[in-house]
Amino acid sequence: MLEDYTRDEPLRATDFFIARGRALAAFGRGEREAAVVGEIQRLRDEASRAGIGCALAALEEALLSLGRGDCSSI
């Protein structure tokens, strides 16, 4: 797993994509708890600040499906 490979020398971008994958997988399984939605919002904001446009679409789509995808601030 990617997390195991980078454990000794973590990379911020790698940690971001690991967290993004986990959050979107949980969301895809139907998990809608505040912690999952909050993590997706945090990751969306982080991707926006960091200019990681390729990571935004799936995060925004998940939030929009809940009616929480106000993308005007991006």
N, CA, C and O atoms as a printed pandas DataFrame, in Angstrom:
     atom_number atom_name residue_name chain_id  residue_number  x_coord  y_coord  z_coord
0              1         N          MET        A               1    0.832   -1.178    0.000
1              2        CA          MET        A               1    0.000    0.000    0.000
2              3         C          MET        A               1    0.878    1.242    0.000
3              4         O          MET        A               1    1.996    1.234    0.514
4              5         N          LEU        A               2    0.357    2.292   -0.577
5              6        CA          LEU        A               2    1.084    3.549   -0.663
6              7         C          LEU        A               2    1.458    4.080    0.711
7              8         O          LEU        A               2    2.567    4.577    0.904
8              9         N          GLU        A               3    0.561    3.981    1.647
9             10        CA          GLU        A               3    0.825    4.465    3.005
10            11         C          GLU        A               3    2.012    3.717    3.630
11            12         O          GLU        A               3    2.851    4.329    4.291
12            13         N          ASP        A               4    2.080    2.432    3.429
13            14        CA          ASP        A               4    3.193    1.645    3.956
14            15         C          ASP        A               4    4.510    2.057    3.300
15            16         O          ASP        A               4    5.546    2.132    3.962
16            17         N          TYR        A               5    4.462    2.320    2.015
17            18        CA          TYR        A               5    5.658    2.686    1.266
18            19         C          TYR        A               5    6.234    4.020    1.726
19            20         O          TYR        A               5    7.454    4.185    1.759
20            21         N          THR        A               6    5.379    4.968    2.080
21            22        CA          THR        A               6    5.846    6.316    2.458
22            23         C          THR        A               6    5.886    6.532    3.966
23            24         O          THR        A               6    6.127    7.652    4.416
24            25         N          ARG        A               7    5.657    5.499    4.746
25            26        CA          ARG        A               7    5.582    5.639    6.196
26            27         C          ARG        A               7    6.857    6.255    6.790
27            28         O          ARG        A               7    6.765    7.129    7.652
28            29         N          ASP        A               8    8.027    5.823    6.351
29            30        CA          ASP        A               8    9.282    6.324    6.910
30            31         C          ASP        A               8    9.585    7.758    6.473
31            32         O          ASP        A               8   10.228    8.510    7.205
32            33         N          GLU        A               9    9.124    8.129    5.291
33            34        CA          GLU        A               9    9.339    9.478    4.776
34            35         C          GLU        A               9    8.028    9.988    4.180
35            36         O          GLU        A               9    7.861    9.993    2.961
36            37         N          PRO        A              10    7.100   10.417    5.035
37            38        CA          PRO        A              10    5.792   10.865    4.545
38            39         C          PRO        A              10    5.913   12.084    3.627
39            40         O          PRO        A              10    6.761   12.954    3.826
40            41         N          LEU        A              11    5.069   12.116    2.649
41            42        CA          LEU        A              11    4.997   13.232    1.717
42            43         C          LEU        A              11    3.616   13.858    1.839
43            44         O          LEU        A              11    2.607   13.154    1.862
44            45         N          ARG        A              12    3.576   15.168    1.916
45            46        CA          ARG        A              12    2.294   15.849    2.111
46            47         C          ARG        A              12    1.286   15.499    1.008
47            48         O          ARG        A              12    0.121   15.223    1.293
48            49         N          ALA        A              13    1.737   15.513   -0.239
49            50        CA          ALA        A              13    0.829   15.206   -1.344
50            51         C          ALA        A              13    0.328   13.766   -1.258
51            52         O          ALA        A              13   -0.846   13.497   -1.511
52            53         N          THR        A              14    1.208   12.859   -0.906
53            54        CA          THR        A              14    0.808   11.459   -0.777
54            55         C          THR        A              14   -0.209   11.300    0.340
55            56         O          THR        A              14   -1.212   10.605    0.177
56            57         N          ASP        A              15    0.046   11.941    1.472
57            58        CA          ASP        A              15   -0.901   11.881    2.591
58            59         C          ASP        A              15   -2.258   12.442    2.175
59            60         O          ASP        A              15   -3.298   11.907    2.561
60            61         N          PHE        A              16   -2.248   13.529    1.382
61            62        CA          PHE        A              16   -3.503   14.119    0.905
62            63         C          PHE        A              16   -4.284   13.104    0.066
63            64         O          PHE        A              16   -5.475   12.894    0.294
64            65         N          PHE        A              17   -3.614   12.476   -0.903
65            66        CA          PHE        A              17   -4.327   11.553   -1.789
66            67         C          PHE        A              17   -4.768   10.280   -1.074
67            68         O          PHE        A              17   -5.783    9.690   -1.443
68            69         N          ILE        A              18   -4.031    9.849   -0.067
69            70        CA          ILE        A              18   -4.470    8.711    0.749
70            71         C          ILE        A              18   -5.745    9.090    1.507
71            72         O          ILE        A              18   -6.714    8.332    1.514
72            73         N          ALA        A              19   -5.742   10.263    2.142
73            74        CA          ALA        A              19   -6.921   10.720    2.891
74            75         C          ALA        A              19   -8.108   10.930    1.955
75            76         O          ALA        A              19   -9.240   10.592    2.301
76            77         N          ARG        A              20   -7.854   11.484    0.776
77            78        CA          ARG        A              20   -8.921   11.711   -0.208
78            79         C          ARG        A              20   -9.534   10.381   -0.630
79            80         O          ARG        A              20  -10.757   10.249   -0.687
80            81         N          GLY        A              21   -8.693    9.403   -0.924
81            82        CA          GLY        A              21   -9.198    8.092   -1.327
82            83         C          GLY        A              21  -10.035    7.444   -0.244
83            84         O          GLY        A              21  -11.090    6.873   -0.522
84            85         N          ARG        A              22   -9.570    7.531    0.980
85            86        CA          ARG        A              22  -10.320    6.933    2.099
86            87         C          ARG        A              22  -11.661    7.634    2.308
87            88         O          ARG        A              22  -12.685    6.981    2.507
88            89         N          ALA        A              23  -11.648    8.960    2.263
89            90        CA          ALA        A              23  -12.890    9.712    2.487
90            91         C          ALA        A              23  -13.900    9.437    1.381
91            92         O          ALA        A              23  -15.082    9.230    1.655
92            93         N          LEU        A              24  -13.439    9.434    0.133
93            94        CA          LEU        A              24  -14.360    9.178   -0.974
94            95         C          LEU        A              24  -14.845    7.729   -0.978
95            96         O          LEU        A              24  -15.981    7.460   -1.368
96            97         N          ALA        A              25  -13.998    6.800   -0.549
97            98        CA          ALA        A              25  -14.427    5.400   -0.447
98            99         C          ALA        A              25  -15.510    5.252    0.613
99           100         O          ALA        A              25  -16.501    4.553    0.401
100          101         N          ALA        A              26  -15.323    5.906    1.748
101          102        CA          ALA        A              26  -16.334    5.864    2.812
102          103         C          ALA        A              26  -17.636    6.469    2.312
103          104         O          ALA        A              26  -18.712    5.920    2.550
104          105         N          PHE        A              27  -17.541    7.589    1.626
105          106        CA          PHE        A              27  -18.724    8.247    1.082
106          107         C          PHE        A              27  -19.409    7.329    0.068
107          108         O          PHE        A              27  -20.635    7.221    0.047
108          109         N          GLY        A              28  -18.619    6.679   -0.760
109          110        CA          GLY        A              28  -19.167    5.754   -1.757
110          111         C          GLY        A              28  -19.864    4.551   -1.144
111          112         O          GLY        A              28  -20.763    3.966   -1.748
112          113         N          ARG        A              29  -19.439    4.186    0.067
113          114        CA          ARG        A              29  -20.103    3.086    0.787
114          115         C          ARG        A              29  -21.382    3.556    1.479
115          116         O          ARG        A              29  -22.077    2.763    2.114
116          117         N          GLY        A              30  -21.685    4.833    1.354
117          118        CA          GLY        A              30  -22.915    5.353    1.951
118          119         C          GLY        A              30  -22.730    5.997    3.305
119          120         O          GLY        A              30  -23.711    6.370    3.948
120          121         N          GLU        A              31  -21.498    6.136    3.752
121          122        CA          GLU        A              31  -21.246    6.772    5.051
122          123         C          GLU        A              31  -21.434    8.274    4.908
123          124         O          GLU        A              31  -20.777    8.914    4.087
124          125         N          ARG        A              32  -22.333    8.833    5.709
125          126        CA          ARG        A              32  -22.638   10.265    5.638
126          127         C          ARG        A              32  -22.489   10.936    7.004
127          128         O          ARG        A              32  -23.055   12.001    7.246
128          129         N          GLU        A              33  -21.720   10.300    7.896
129          130        CA          GLU        A              33  -21.503   10.868    9.220
130          131         C          GLU        A              33  -20.780   12.209    9.084
131          132         O          GLU        A              33  -20.117   12.485    8.084
132          133         N          ALA        A              34  -20.934   13.030   10.122
133          134        CA          ALA        A              34  -20.317   14.356   10.112
134          135         C          ALA        A              34  -18.805   14.275    9.914
135          136         O          ALA        A              34  -18.223   15.141    9.259
136          137         N          ALA        A              35  -18.172   13.263   10.462
137          138        CA          ALA        A              35  -16.717   13.135   10.327
138          139         C          ALA        A              35  -16.318   12.915    8.870
139          140         O          ALA        A              35  -15.329   13.486    8.410
140          141         N          VAL        A              36  -17.070   12.102    8.144
141          142        CA          VAL        A              36  -16.758   11.821    6.736
142          143         C          VAL        A              36  -16.999   13.061    5.895
143          144         O          VAL        A              36  -16.153   13.434    5.082
144          145         N          VAL        A              37  -18.139   13.700    6.080
145          146        CA          VAL        A              37  -18.464   14.901    5.313
146          147         C          VAL        A              37  -17.477   16.018    5.648
147          148         O          VAL        A              37  -17.032   16.743    4.758
148          149         N          GLY        A              38  -17.138   16.156    6.912
149          150        CA          GLY        A              38  -16.168   17.170    7.316
150          151         C          GLY        A              38  -14.804   16.943    6.700
151          152         O          GLY        A              38  -14.128   17.896    6.312
152          153         N          GLU        A              39  -14.395   15.693    6.607
153          154        CA          GLU        A              39  -13.106   15.364    5.986
154          155         C          GLU        A              39  -13.134   15.696    4.500
155          156         O          GLU        A              39  -12.154   16.215    3.965
156          157         N          ILE        A              40  -14.232   15.409    3.836
157          158        CA          ILE        A              40  -14.351   15.741    2.417
158          159         C          ILE        A              40  -14.299   17.253    2.226
159          160         O          ILE        A              40  -13.650   17.737    1.299
160          161         N          GLN        A              41  -14.971   17.999    3.091
161          162        CA          GLN        A              41  -14.917   19.461    3.007
162          163         C          GLN        A              41  -13.497   19.970    3.247
163          164         O          GLN        A              41  -13.032   20.866    2.543
164          165         N          ARG        A              42  -12.811   19.407    4.232
165          166        CA          ARG        A              42  -11.439   19.819    4.537
166          167         C          ARG        A              42  -10.518   19.538    3.357
167          168         O          ARG        A              42   -9.687   20.371    2.994
168          169         N          LEU        A              43  -10.670   18.366    2.768
169          170        CA          LEU        A              43   -9.843   17.993    1.633
170          171         C          LEU        A              43  -10.147   18.859    0.413
171          172         O          LEU        A              43   -9.238   19.230   -0.329
172          173         N          ARG        A              44  -11.419   19.179    0.207
173          174        CA          ARG        A              44  -11.789   20.071   -0.892
174          175         C          ARG        A              44  -11.125   21.433   -0.711
175          176         O          ARG        A              44  -10.581   21.993   -1.663
176          177         N          ASP        A              45  -11.169   21.963    0.504
177          178        CA          ASP        A              45  -10.551   23.259    0.785
178          179         C          ASP        A              45   -9.038   23.200    0.610
179          180         O          ASP        A              45   -8.433   24.121    0.060
180          181         N          GLU        A              46   -8.433   22.116    1.079
181          182        CA          GLU        A              46   -6.983   21.957    0.945
182          183         C          GLU        A              46   -6.581   21.859   -0.526
183          184         O          GLU        A              46   -5.598   22.473   -0.942
184          185         N          ALA        A              47   -7.323   21.104   -1.300
185          186        CA          ALA        A              47   -7.029   20.978   -2.736
186          187         C          ALA        A              47   -7.154   22.320   -3.434
187          188         O          ALA        A              47   -6.352   22.656   -4.306
188          189         N          SER        A              48   -8.159   23.076   -3.049
189          190        CA          SER        A              48   -8.351   24.394   -3.638
190          191         C          SER        A              48   -7.189   25.328   -3.309
191          192         O          SER        A              48   -6.663   26.007   -4.191
192          193         N          ARG        A              49   -6.791   25.361   -2.036
193          194        CA          ARG        A              49   -5.673   26.218   -1.614
194          195         C          ARG        A              49   -4.362   25.816   -2.282
195          196         O          ARG        A              49   -3.554   26.668   -2.653
196          197         N          ALA        A              50   -4.162   24.515   -2.428
197          198        CA          ALA        A              50   -2.909   24.010   -2.983
198          199         C          ALA        A              50   -2.905   24.001   -4.514
199          200         O          ALA        A              50   -1.877   23.724   -5.132
200          201         N          GLY        A              51   -4.042   24.301   -5.116
201          202        CA          GLY        A              51   -4.125   24.305   -6.569
202          203         C          GLY        A              51   -4.097   22.916   -7.185
203          204         O          GLY        A              51   -3.587   22.734   -8.290
204          205         N          ILE        A              52   -4.642   21.940   -6.476
205          206        CA          ILE        A              52   -4.686   20.563   -6.978
206          207         C          ILE        A              52   -6.045   20.356   -7.650
207          208         O          ILE        A              52   -6.915   19.659   -7.130
208          209         N          GLY        A              53   -6.198   20.973   -8.800
209          210        CA          GLY        A              53   -7.475   20.946   -9.499
210          211         C          GLY        A              53   -7.962   19.553   -9.840
211          212         O          GLY        A              53   -9.166   19.297   -9.826
212          213         N          CYS        A              54   -7.046   18.651  -10.145
213          214        CA          CYS        A              54   -7.456   17.293  -10.515
214          215         C          CYS        A              54   -8.108   16.560   -9.353
215          216         O          CYS        A              54   -8.803   15.567   -9.569
216          217         N          ALA        A              55   -7.901   17.019   -8.141
217          218        CA          ALA        A              55   -8.464   16.355   -6.962
218          219         C          ALA        A              55   -9.821   16.928   -6.563
219          220         O          ALA        A              55  -10.523   16.346   -5.736
220          221         N          LEU        A              56  -10.189   18.061   -7.145
221          222        CA          LEU        A              56  -11.400   18.749   -6.705
222          223         C          LEU        A              56  -12.701   18.113   -7.177
223          224         O          LEU        A              56  -13.661   18.051   -6.410
224          225         N          ALA        A              57  -12.755   17.647   -8.403
225          226        CA          ALA        A              57  -14.030   17.231   -9.006
226          227         C          ALA        A              57  -14.783   16.203   -8.165
227          228         O          ALA        A              57  -15.970   16.384   -7.893
228          229         N          ALA        A              58  -14.122   15.141   -7.755
229          230        CA          ALA        A              58  -14.808   14.085   -6.998
230          231         C          ALA        A              58  -15.241   14.591   -5.625
231          232         O          ALA        A              58  -16.307   14.221   -5.133
232          233         N          LEU        A              59  -14.421   15.431   -5.009
233          234        CA          LEU        A              59  -14.773   15.981   -3.696
234          235         C          LEU        A              59  -15.991   16.898   -3.813
235          236         O          LEU        A              59  -16.919   16.818   -3.008
236          237         N          GLU        A              60  -15.976   17.762   -4.816
237          238        CA          GLU        A              60  -17.111   18.664   -5.029
238          239         C          GLU        A              60  -18.375   17.896   -5.390
239          240         O          GLU        A              60  -19.466   18.240   -4.935
240          241         N          GLU        A              61  -18.233   16.869   -6.198
241          242        CA          GLU        A              61  -19.394   16.058   -6.576
242          243         C          GLU        A              61  -20.038   15.420   -5.345
243          244         O          GLU        A              61  -21.263   15.393   -5.223
244          245         N          ALA        A              62  -19.217   14.913   -4.445
245          246        CA          ALA        A              62  -19.741   14.308   -3.217
246          247         C          ALA        A              62  -20.497   15.350   -2.400
247          248         O          ALA        A              62  -21.596   15.083   -1.913
248          249         N          LEU        A              63  -19.915   16.529   -2.249
249          250        CA          LEU        A              63  -20.572   17.574   -1.456
250          251         C          LEU        A              63  -21.828   18.091   -2.140
251          252         O          LEU        A              63  -22.830   18.355   -1.476
252          253         N          LEU        A              64  -21.784   18.238   -3.456
253          254        CA          LEU        A              64  -22.963   18.699   -4.180
254          255         C          LEU        A              64  -24.117   17.717   -4.033
255          256         O          LEU        A              64  -25.277   18.127   -3.999
256          257         N          SER        A              65  -23.815   16.437   -3.946
257          258        CA          SER        A              65  -24.870   15.438   -3.804
258          259         C          SER        A              65  -25.592   15.587   -2.457
259          260         O          SER        A              65  -26.712   15.107   -2.283
260          261         N          LEU        A              66  -24.929   16.257   -1.515
261          262        CA          LEU        A              66  -25.534   16.513   -0.195
262          263         C          LEU        A              66  -26.113   17.915   -0.102
263          264         O          LEU        A              66  -26.710   18.284    0.910
264          265         N          GLY        A              67  -25.933   18.693   -1.161
265          266        CA          GLY        A              67  -26.377   20.083   -1.129
266          267         C          GLY        A              67  -25.405   20.963   -0.348
267          268         O          GLY        A              67  -25.794   22.027    0.135
268          269         N          ARG        A              68  -24.127   20.532   -0.211
269          270        CA          ARG        A              68  -23.135   21.287    0.541
270          271         C          ARG        A              68  -21.937   21.647   -0.321
271          272         O          ARG        A              68  -20.828   21.816    0.187
272          273         N          GLY        A              69  -22.153   21.762   -1.588
273          274        CA          GLY        A              69  -21.023   21.993   -2.476
274          275         C          GLY        A              69  -20.895   23.411   -2.954
275          276         O          GLY        A              69  -20.644   23.642   -4.137
276          277         N          ASP        A              70  -21.060   24.371   -2.066
277          278        CA          ASP        A              70  -20.921   25.765   -2.448
278          279         C          ASP        A              70  -19.513   25.995   -2.986
279          280         O          ASP        A              70  -18.561   26.173   -2.227
280          281         N          CYS        A              71  -19.406   25.988   -4.291
281          282        CA          CYS        A              71  -18.095   26.106   -4.922
282          283         C          CYS        A              71  -17.756   27.563   -5.232
283          284         O          CYS        A              71  -16.721   27.831   -5.842
284          285         N          SER        A              72  -18.596   28.500   -4.830
285          286        CA          SER        A              72  -18.338   29.901   -5.131
286          287         C          SER        A              72  -17.104   30.424   -4.431
287          288         O          SER        A              72  -16.522   31.417   -4.867
288          289         N          SER        A              73  -16.688   29.771   -3.345
289          290        CA          SER        A              73  -15.509   30.244   -2.620
290          291         C          SER        A              73  -14.223   29.660   -3.174
291          292         O          SER        A              73  -13.136   29.970   -2.687
292          293         N          ILE        A              74  -14.340   28.822   -4.185
293          294        CA          ILE        A              74  -13.140   28.178   -4.746
294          295         C          ILE        A              74  -12.600   29.006   -5.883
295          296         O          ILE        A              74  -11.594   28.639   -6.491
